[in-house]
Amino acid sequence: MHYVGSGSSNSVGNVLARAFLDSSLEL
């Protein structure tokens, strides 16, 4: 269960990081 939770958190962080990078590129 802990592994699944970590994977979920990692996925969320990945999405946020990608969105942040996309915003930086647009600027």
The first five atom37 places (N, CA, C, CB, O) and aatype in JSON, in Angstrom:
{
  "aatype": [12, 8, 18, 19, 7, 15, 7, 15, 15, 2, 15, 19, 7, 2, 19, 10, 0, 1, 0, 13, 10, 3, 15, 15, 10, 6, 10],
  "atom_mask": [
    [1, 1, 1, 1, 1],
    [1, 1, 1, 1, 1],
    [1, 1, 1, 1, 1],
    [1, 1, 1, 1, 1],
    [1, 1, 1, 0, 1],
    [1, 1, 1, 1, 1],
    [1, 1, 1, 0, 1],
    [1, 1, 1, 1, 1],
    [1, 1, 1, 1, 1],
    [1, 1, 1, 1, 1],
    [1, 1, 1, 1, 1],
    [1, 1, 1, 1, 1],
    [1, 1, 1, 0, 1],
    [1, 1, 1, 1, 1],
    [1, 1, 1, 1, 1],
    [1, 1, 1, 1, 1],
    [1, 1, 1, 1, 1],
    [1, 1, 1, 1, 1],
    [1, 1, 1, 1, 1],
    [1, 1, 1, 1, 1],
    [1, 1, 1, 1, 1],
    [1, 1, 1, 1, 1],
    [1, 1, 1, 1, 1],
    [1, 1, 1, 1, 1],
    [1, 1, 1, 1, 1],
    [1, 1, 1, 1, 1],
    [1, 1, 1, 1, 1]
  ],
  "atom_positions": [
    [[0.84, -1.2, 0.0], [0.0, 0.0, 0.0], [0.88, 1.25, 0.0], [-0.95, 0.0, 1.23], [0.59, 2.22, -0.7]],
    [[1.95, 1.21, 0.8], [2.84, 2.37, 0.88], [3.45, 2.66, -0.49], [3.96, 2.14, 1.93], [3.62, 3.81, -0.88]],
    [[3.78, 1.58, -1.21], [4.38, 1.74, -2.54], [3.42, 2.46, -3.48], [4.79, 0.37, -3.13], [3.81, 3.34, -4.25]],
    [[2.14, 2.06, -3.41], [1.13, 2.67, -4.28], [1.0, 4.16, -3.94], [-0.25, 1.95, -4.12], [0.91, 5.0, -4.84]],
    [[0.99, 4.47, -2.64], [0.85, 5.87, -2.22], [2.02, 6.69, -2.74], [0.0, 0.0, 0.0], [1.84, 7.8, -3.23]],
    [[3.23, 6.14, -2.64], [4.42, 6.85, -3.11], [4.32, 7.08, -4.61], [5.7, 6.06, -2.76], [4.64, 8.16, -5.1]],
    [[3.87, 6.06, -5.33], [3.75, 6.19, -6.78], [2.76, 7.28, -7.13], [0.0, 0.0, 0.0], [2.99, 8.06, -8.05]],
    [[1.65, 7.34, -6.4], [0.64, 8.35, -6.68], [1.22, 9.75, -6.45], [-0.61, 8.14, -5.8], [1.05, 10.65, -7.28]],
    [[1.91, 9.91, -5.32], [2.49, 11.21, -5.0], [3.51, 11.6, -6.07], [3.16, 11.2, -3.6], [3.58, 12.75, -6.5]],
    [[4.3, 10.62, -6.5], [5.33, 10.89, -7.5], [4.66, 11.34, -8.8], [6.2, 9.63, -7.75], [5.15, 12.27, -9.45]],
    [[3.55, 10.7, -9.17], [2.86, 11.06, -10.41], [2.36, 12.5, -10.33], [1.68, 10.09, -10.69], [2.51, 13.28, -11.27]],
    [[1.76, 12.84, -9.19], [1.25, 14.2, -9.02], [2.38, 15.21, -9.13], [0.53, 14.36, -7.65], [2.25, 16.23, -9.82]],
    [[3.49, 14.94, -8.47], [4.64, 15.85, -8.51], [5.16, 15.98, -9.94], [0.0, 0.0, 0.0], [5.56, 17.06, -10.36]],
    [[5.14, 14.86, -10.67], [5.62, 14.88, -12.05], [4.75, 15.8, -12.89], [5.63, 13.45, -12.65], [5.26, 16.6, -13.68]],
    [[3.43, 15.7, -12.73], [2.49, 16.53, -13.5], [2.71, 18.0, -13.17], [1.02, 16.13, -13.2], [2.76, 18.84, -14.07]],
    [[2.85, 18.32, -11.88], [3.05, 19.71, -11.48], [4.36, 20.24, -12.04], [3.03, 19.84, -9.93], [4.42, 21.37, -12.53]],
    [[5.41, 19.43, -11.98], [6.72, 19.85, -12.49], [6.62, 20.12, -13.98], [7.79, 18.78, -12.2], [7.16, 21.1, -14.48]],
    [[5.93, 19.24, -14.7], [5.81, 19.42, -16.16], [5.02, 20.69, -16.47], [5.11, 18.19, -16.81], [5.4, 21.45, -17.36]],
    [[3.94, 20.93, -15.73], [3.13, 22.13, -15.95], [3.98, 23.37, -15.69], [1.87, 22.13, -15.03], [3.9, 24.35, -16.43]],
    [[4.8, 23.32, -14.63], [5.66, 24.46, -14.29], [6.66, 24.72, -15.42], [6.41, 24.21, -12.96], [6.89, 25.87, -15.8]],
    [[7.26, 23.66, -15.95], [8.23, 23.8, -17.04], [7.54, 24.38, -18.28], [8.9, 22.44, -17.38], [8.1, 25.24, -18.95]],
    [[6.33, 23.91, -18.57], [5.6, 24.42, -19.74], [5.36, 25.92, -19.57], [4.25, 23.66, -19.93], [5.51, 26.68, -20.53]],
    [[4.98, 26.34, -18.36], [4.72, 27.76, -18.13], [6.0, 28.56, -18.33], [4.16, 27.98, -16.7], [5.97, 29.64, -18.92]],
    [[7.12, 28.05, -17.86], [8.39, 28.75, -18.0], [8.75, 28.9, -19.47], [9.52, 28.0, -17.25], [9.23, 29.95, -19.89]],
    [[8.51, 27.85, -20.25], [8.83, 27.91, -21.68], [7.97, 28.96, -22.37], [8.63, 26.52, -22.35], [8.44, 29.67, -23.26]],
    [[6.7, 29.06, -21.96], [5.81, 30.04, -22.58], [6.31, 31.45, -22.28], [4.36, 29.87, -22.08], [6.24, 32.34, -23.13]],
    [[6.8, 31.66, -21.04], [7.29, 32.99, -20.68], [8.54, 33.31, -21.49], [7.59, 33.07, -19.16], [9.11, 34.39, -21.33]]
  ]
}
